[in-house]
């Protein structure tokens, strides 16, 4: 049988002194441990209070991080291809020297 839990409030201003306006309060509903509901996901209600400037900054930072990850992925791929080509060229040189 599922038990009901009261909502808990957590004040995050003390935890994040650098961004006191970003998170005002986070309300959580603790998960219910019931053997018949173990396969279901957990539900939480989260409230965020912020100003437009901070949200724009977070959005642009997220976009910049995403672009950087994409660029890094392309760079890693190109380095892998270059390494494979160099290894093959070295293998061909070694084969040519041994057959000469």
Secondary structure, DSSP 8 states (H G I E B T S, - for coil): -------EEEE-TTT-GGGTTT--EEEE------GGGTTS-----------HHHHHHHHHHHHHHHHHHHHHHHHHHHHHHHHHHHHHHHHHHHHHHHH-
